[in-house]
Amino acid sequence: MKWQEGTDDDGLQAPVTEDQGWIDVEAKAEMPHKPSGVSSAWTKITLPSYHYVSPSVYIQTIYALHVKVYVEDRLVFEGDRGFIMDNYSLLVPLDMRDNGKTLYIWTQTLQDRIGIKEQVVLGEHSLLIKDYIKNGLIDVILGGAFIFVAAVLFVCAFFLNKEYFPVTASLSVVIASTGVLSVTYSPFTYTFYSYLGGLSVFLFDVALLSLLPALTFLFEKIFGVGKYGIIRRFRKFQMVYSLFCCVLLIINALSGGRYLKFYYFISTNIVGIIMILQFILLIGCVIVFSLKRNKDAIIFACGFGTAALTGVLELMWYYFKRGNYDLFYWKWALVVFILSLIVILGRRLAQNHSQVVKYSQELELFNNELQRSEKMEIISELAASVAHEVRNPLQVTRGFLQLLSEKSSGDEQKYLSMALSELDRAASIITDFLTFAKPEFEQVSLLYVNEEFMHIQSILLPLCHLNGGKMILEVEDGLRVKGNSSKFKQAMINIIKNSIESLGEEGTIHLLAYSRGDKVHIHIKDNGAGMEPAVLSRLGEPYFSSNKTKGTGLGLMVTFRIIEAMEGEIRFMSKKGAGTESITILPRAEGPDDSNSR
């Protein structure tokens, strides 16, 4: 091997007659370091005797930006790259007449490494071409799979709950960036698609500068901002630095590579240091979360620990080797990491689905209870009507029978007594009907408004989300009323369900409870469709419904009766297109602590 100082050597002629300045380099030994001020070098290889039909020389890895290959003084290959990607893979066909001749390889670069890294293989062209094609092909296949998965995941993110969109989108960016890095770092891309080399290098830099802040953002969304907001602060720094590098990348491209060395320094050396710091920071945070027995943190620790440890070791080895090393294991470690992220996201979605199913089951049970209650209300109305119409004639009949009984004797009196007894039994049944038509609470207890509304919110929140709305709960501490817990929930749920059914996209239901004097005020306000004044005035009438497609007209009638039984009042305010607000006023009940304090 022979170093060429300065920029005068352009490799136009092989140094066939030069014998001075050559140094011996073992094929299996470490590649020699490039001296300072050197930009090009010659490598001389004596070809052994061979008897191949189609001989070729295969060099798996050679570092250079400009390469020329001579057999003696005959040029057989030339490659010149106008972009920073110095990893060549060469397959040079030879002639049978080249048997025993000398191979001269001229390499030129602007980077810190130059020359042949792997052994030079001489063999049959049909066999060597297989290794030549497969070199880096697995990286392209793996990267393409990553990009496809990222695209599918990003599209699916739009169909998930808004809470999971940032996590899913950032995970898509991480996977897509990893795929682009795998494709654009592969020697296969630059060997067979060298005309896309400039674009590949550009995409490589953009993918790397996108991956780092996206990974930190994803970690922040899963585990929080960290102590003193260190994760968020580091993520913001990464975003600013990545934007700075992207701006410099564009400036360098527009200036024709004028700032190439400076850009290479900040986008390779400095970014490598930032990556090491990022991995150390995230590993430390993961260890802290894992010690708290966070299952997601343990899964993340396994995946990210594998990727981070591999990345740190490879980067340290890269700097130790002064750049004479191609990062290889990082992409397989990232496969493990991405799988762990997908598992975490799947766990979150599964937990959310289980919670929705649980809430749906509770809601179904409560709906069944409401339907039963509404049916009972219908029966009570019928019972009350029948009782009022029948009781008076029965009382008159009983009076006349009692007069006849006083003037009769024998069997006649016996039969009249039996008739009076049956009339008394009928009167008792009618009294039961009237009691059913005007029910009193079976169990009256002290109700804590905050606990009641927390339960109501847990039941109706899934239905609210399914209708595209959200629920805001603000309840003053210490509010208490007297009544039946089941009936109170039934009344409030009837009102809130009407609000949910009136919501449009991104609607809001605001639940507010506070005390004023000896009264508890409960406001349920939505920004739904609202009602006309004519409809508003008829709320609470039997069998009247503001929603003709869904309502039966019994829900609010039951609500009015329950509130009245609790010695309260309820009123509605509504405006078409602006929403509806219900105001329920109930007597405030004193708790045990209030009575003890007096």
DAVENLIN-V944530 format. One record per residue. N is the residue number from 1. RES is the residue in one small letter. OMEGA is omega in radians with two decimals (999 if undefined). Layout:
# DAVENLIN-V944530
((N,RES,OMEGA) (N,RES,OMEGA))
This chain:
# DAVENLIN-V944530
((1,m,-3.07) (2,k,3.12) (3,w,3.10) (4,q,-3.13) (5,e,3.12) (6,g,-3.08) (7,t,-3.09) (8,d,-3.09) (9,d,3.13) (10,d,3.06) (11,g,-3.11) (12,l,-3.10) (13,q,3.14) (14,a,-3.13) (15,p,-3.06) (16,v,-3.04) (17,t,-3.11) (18,e,3.14) (19,d,-3.09) (20,q,3.02) (21,g,-3.14) (22,w,3.06) (23,i,3.14) (24,d,3.12) (25,v,3.10) (26,e,-3.10) (27,a,-3.10) (28,k,-3.11) (29,a,3.13) (30,e,-3.12) (31,m,-3.11) (32,p,-3.14) (33,h,-3.13) (34,k,3.11) (35,p,3.12) (36,s,3.13) (37,g,-3.13) (38,v,3.12) (39,s,-3.13) (40,s,-3.12) (41,a,3.04) (42,w,3.03) (43,t,-3.09) (44,k,-3.11) (45,i,3.09) (46,t,-3.12) (47,l,3.09) (48,p,3.07) (49,s,-3.13) (50,y,-3.12) (51,h,3.14) (52,y,3.11) (53,v,3.11) (54,s,-3.08) (55,p,3.07) (56,s,3.04) (57,v,-3.12) (58,y,3.06) (59,i,-3.05) (60,q,-3.10) (61,t,3.03) (62,i,-3.07) (63,y,3.10) (64,a,3.00) (65,l,3.13) (66,h,-3.05) (67,v,2.99) (68,k,-3.13) (69,v,3.13) (70,y,2.87) (71,v,-2.91) (72,e,-3.14) (73,d,-3.12) (74,r,3.13) (75,l,-3.11) (76,v,3.12) (77,f,3.02) (78,e,3.08) (79,g,-3.10) (80,d,-3.12) (81,r,3.09) (82,g,-3.13) (83,f,-3.07) (84,i,2.97) (85,m,-2.93) (86,d,-3.11) (87,n,3.11) (88,y,2.93) (89,s,-2.99) (90,l,2.94) (91,l,-3.03) (92,v,3.07) (93,p,3.11) (94,l,3.12) (95,d,3.11) (96,m,-3.14) (97,r,-3.14) (98,d,-3.12) (99,n,3.09) (100,g,-3.14) (101,k,-3.11) (102,t,3.12) (103,l,3.11) (104,y,-3.13) (105,i,3.11) (106,w,-3.14) (107,t,3.13) (108,q,-3.11) (109,t,3.01) (110,l,-3.06) (111,q,-3.00) (112,d,-3.12) (113,r,-3.11) (114,i,3.07) (115,g,-3.07) (116,i,-3.14) (117,k,-3.07) (118,e,3.08) (119,q,3.07) (120,v,-3.06) (121,v,3.05) (122,l,-3.10) (123,g,-3.13) (124,e,-3.06) (125,h,-3.09) (126,s,3.10) (127,l,-3.10) (128,l,-3.08) (129,i,3.10) (130,k,3.09) (131,d,-3.14) (132,y,-3.12) (133,i,-3.08) (134,k,-3.11) (135,n,3.13) (136,g,-3.11) (137,l,-3.13) (138,i,3.11) (139,d,3.13) (140,v,3.13) (141,i,3.13) (142,l,3.13) (143,g,3.09) (144,g,3.10) (145,a,3.10) (146,f,-3.10) (147,i,3.13) (148,f,3.12) (149,v,3.14) (150,a,-3.14) (151,a,3.12) (152,v,-3.13) (153,l,-3.14) (154,f,3.10) (155,v,3.14) (156,c,-3.11) (157,a,-3.12) (158,f,-3.12) (159,f,3.11) (160,l,3.04) (161,n,-3.10) (162,k,3.14) (163,e,-3.06) (164,y,-3.11) (165,f,-3.14) (166,p,-3.13) (167,v,-3.11) (168,t,3.14) (169,a,3.13) (170,s,3.06) (171,l,3.09) (172,s,3.12) (173,v,3.13) (174,v,-3.12) (175,i,-3.14) (176,a,3.13) (177,s,3.09) (178,t,3.11) (179,g,3.13) (180,v,3.10) (181,l,-3.13) (182,s,-3.12) (183,v,-3.03) (184,t,3.07) (185,y,-3.07) (186,s,3.06) (187,p,3.11) (188,f,-3.11) (189,t,-3.06) (190,y,3.10) (191,t,-3.04) (192,f,3.13) (193,y,-3.08) (194,s,3.12) (195,y,3.06) (196,l,-3.07) (197,g,3.13) (198,g,3.11) (199,l,-3.13) (200,s,3.11) (201,v,3.11) (202,f,-3.14) (203,l,3.10) (204,f,-3.13) (205,d,3.13) (206,v,3.14) (207,a,3.14) (208,l,-3.13) (209,l,3.06) (210,s,-3.07) (211,l,-3.01) (212,l,3.11) (213,p,3.12) (214,a,3.12) (215,l,3.12) (216,t,3.11) (217,f,3.11) (218,l,3.11) (219,f,3.14) (220,e,-3.13) (221,k,-3.10) (222,i,-2.98) (223,f,3.12) (224,g,-3.02) (225,v,3.14) (226,g,-3.13) (227,k,-3.09) (228,y,3.12) (229,g,-3.02) (230,i,-3.14) (231,i,3.12) (232,r,3.13) (233,r,3.14) (234,f,3.10) (235,r,3.10) (236,k,3.08) (237,f,3.13) (238,q,3.14) (239,m,3.13) (240,v,-3.12) (241,y,3.12) (242,s,3.09) (243,l,3.10) (244,f,3.12) (245,c,3.12) (246,c,3.10) (247,v,3.13) (248,l,3.08) (249,l,3.13) (250,i,3.13) (251,i,3.14) (252,n,3.13) (253,a,-3.14) (254,l,-3.12) (255,s,3.12) (256,g,3.10) (257,g,-3.10) (258,r,-3.11) (259,y,-3.02) (260,l,-3.09) (261,k,3.13) (262,f,3.13) (263,y,3.12) (264,y,-3.13) (265,f,-3.07) (266,i,-3.08) (267,s,3.13) (268,t,-3.08) (269,n,-3.10) (270,i,3.14) (271,v,3.09) (272,g,3.09) (273,i,3.11) (274,i,3.11) (275,m,3.13) (276,i,3.10) (277,l,3.13) (278,q,-3.14) (279,f,3.13) (280,i,3.14) (281,l,-3.08) (282,l,3.10) (283,i,3.10) (284,g,3.13) (285,c,3.14) (286,v,3.12) (287,i,3.13) (288,v,-3.13) (289,f,-3.13) (290,s,3.11) (291,l,3.08) (292,k,3.10) (293,r,3.02) (294,n,-3.06) (295,k,3.11) (296,d,3.13) (297,a,3.12) (298,i,3.10) (299,i,3.11) (300,f,-3.12) (301,a,3.14) (302,c,-3.11) (303,g,-3.08) (304,f,3.10) (305,g,3.10) (306,t,-3.11) (307,a,-3.08) (308,a,-3.14) (309,l,3.10) (310,t,-3.13) (311,g,-3.14) (312,v,-3.14) (313,l,3.14) (314,e,3.12) (315,l,3.11) (316,m,3.10) (317,w,3.10) (318,y,3.14) (319,y,3.10) (320,f,3.12) (321,k,-3.14) (322,r,3.08) (323,g,-3.12) (324,n,3.14) (325,y,3.09) (326,d,3.13) (327,l,-3.04) (328,f,-2.99) (329,y,-3.05) (330,w,-3.06) (331,k,3.11) (332,w,3.05) (333,a,3.11) (334,l,3.06) (335,v,3.10) (336,v,-3.13) (337,f,-3.12) (338,i,3.08) (339,l,3.11) (340,s,3.10) (341,l,3.12) (342,i,3.10) (343,v,3.13) (344,i,3.12) (345,l,3.11) (346,g,3.09) (347,r,3.14) (348,r,-3.13) (349,l,3.13) (350,a,3.10) (351,q,3.12) (352,n,3.13) (353,h,3.13) (354,s,3.14) (355,q,3.11) (356,v,3.12) (357,v,3.12) (358,k,3.12) (359,y,3.14) (360,s,3.10) (361,q,3.08) (362,e,3.13) (363,l,3.12) (364,e,3.10) (365,l,-3.13) (366,f,3.07) (367,n,3.09) (368,n,3.11) (369,e,3.10) (370,l,3.12) (371,q,3.11) (372,r,-3.14) (373,s,3.14) (374,e,3.09) (375,k,3.12) (376,m,3.10) (377,e,3.11) (378,i,3.13) (379,i,-3.12) (380,s,3.10) (381,e,3.12) (382,l,-3.14) (383,a,-3.13) (384,a,3.14) (385,s,-3.13) (386,v,-3.09) (387,a,-3.12) (388,h,-3.09) (389,e,-3.02) (390,v,-3.01) (391,r,-3.12) (392,n,3.08) (393,p,3.13) (394,l,-3.14) (395,q,3.10) (396,v,3.13) (397,t,-3.13) (398,r,-3.14) (399,g,3.13) (400,f,3.13) (401,l,3.13) (402,q,3.07) (403,l,3.12) (404,l,-3.11) (405,s,-3.12) (406,e,-3.08) (407,k,-3.08) (408,s,3.14) (409,s,3.08) (410,g,-3.11) (411,d,-3.13) (412,e,3.12) (413,q,3.12) (414,k,-3.14) (415,y,3.12) (416,l,3.09) (417,s,3.09) (418,m,3.13) (419,a,3.11) (420,l,3.13) (421,s,3.14) (422,e,3.08) (423,l,3.09) (424,d,3.12) (425,r,3.09) (426,a,3.11) (427,a,3.12) (428,s,3.10) (429,i,-3.14) (430,i,3.09) (431,t,3.09) (432,d,3.10) (433,f,-3.14) (434,l,3.09) (435,t,3.11) (436,f,-3.11) (437,a,3.12) (438,k,-3.01) (439,p,2.94) (440,e,-3.14) (441,f,3.13) (442,e,-3.13) (443,q,3.09) (444,v,-3.11) (445,s,3.12) (446,l,-3.08) (447,l,3.04) (448,y,-3.00) (449,v,-3.11) (450,n,3.13) (451,e,-3.14) (452,e,-3.11) (453,f,3.05) (454,m,3.11) (455,h,3.12) (456,i,3.14) (457,q,-3.14) (458,s,-3.14) (459,i,-2.99) (460,l,-3.10) (461,l,3.09) (462,p,3.11) (463,l,3.11) (464,c,3.13) (465,h,3.13) (466,l,3.11) (467,n,3.08) (468,g,-3.09) (469,g,3.05) (470,k,-3.04) (471,m,3.13) (472,i,-3.07) (473,l,3.07) (474,e,-3.11) (475,v,3.12) (476,e,-3.13) (477,d,3.02) (478,g,3.14) (479,l,3.13) (480,r,3.03) (481,v,3.09) (482,k,3.13) (483,g,3.10) (484,n,-3.04) (485,s,-3.11) (486,s,3.14) (487,k,3.13) (488,f,3.10) (489,k,-3.13) (490,q,-3.13) (491,a,-3.11) (492,m,-3.14) (493,i,3.09) (494,n,-3.13) (495,i,-3.07) (496,i,3.10) (497,k,3.07) (498,n,3.11) (499,s,-3.14) (500,i,-3.11) (501,e,-3.13) (502,s,-3.06) (503,l,2.94) (504,g,3.10) (505,e,3.11) (506,e,3.09) (507,g,-3.10) (508,t,3.02) (509,i,-3.08) (510,h,3.13) (511,l,-3.06) (512,l,3.10) (513,a,-3.13) (514,y,3.13) (515,s,3.06) (516,r,-3.04) (517,g,3.13) (518,d,-3.12) (519,k,3.02) (520,v,-3.13) (521,h,3.13) (522,i,3.13) (523,h,3.03) (524,i,-3.00) (525,k,3.08) (526,d,3.07) (527,n,-3.10) (528,g,-3.00) (529,a,-3.11) (530,g,-3.08) (531,m,3.04) (532,e,3.12) (533,p,-3.14) (534,a,3.10) (535,v,-3.11) (536,l,-3.08) (537,s,-3.09) (538,r,-3.14) (539,l,3.14) (540,g,3.09) (541,e,3.12) (542,p,3.05) (543,y,3.05) (544,f,-3.13) (545,s,3.06) (546,s,3.09) (547,n,-3.01) (548,k,-3.10) (549,t,-3.06) (550,k,-2.96) (551,g,3.07) (552,t,-3.12) (553,g,-3.10) (554,l,-3.05) (555,g,-3.13) (556,l,3.08) (557,m,3.09) (558,v,-3.14) (559,t,3.13) (560,f,-3.10) (561,r,3.13) (562,i,-3.14) (563,i,3.10) (564,e,3.12) (565,a,3.10) (566,m,3.13) (567,e,3.12) (568,g,3.10) (569,e,-3.13) (570,i,3.08) (571,r,-3.08) (572,f,2.98) (573,m,-3.07) (574,s,3.07) (575,k,-3.09) (576,k,3.13) (577,g,-3.09) (578,a,3.12) (579,g,-3.08) (580,t,3.08) (581,e,3.04) (582,s,3.14) (583,i,3.13) (584,t,-3.12) (585,i,-3.11) (586,l,3.07) (587,p,3.11) (588,r,-3.11) (589,a,3.09) (590,e,3.11) (591,g,3.13) (592,p,-3.13) (593,d,3.12) (594,d,-3.09) (595,s,-3.14) (596,n,-3.08) (597,s,-3.10) (598,r,999))
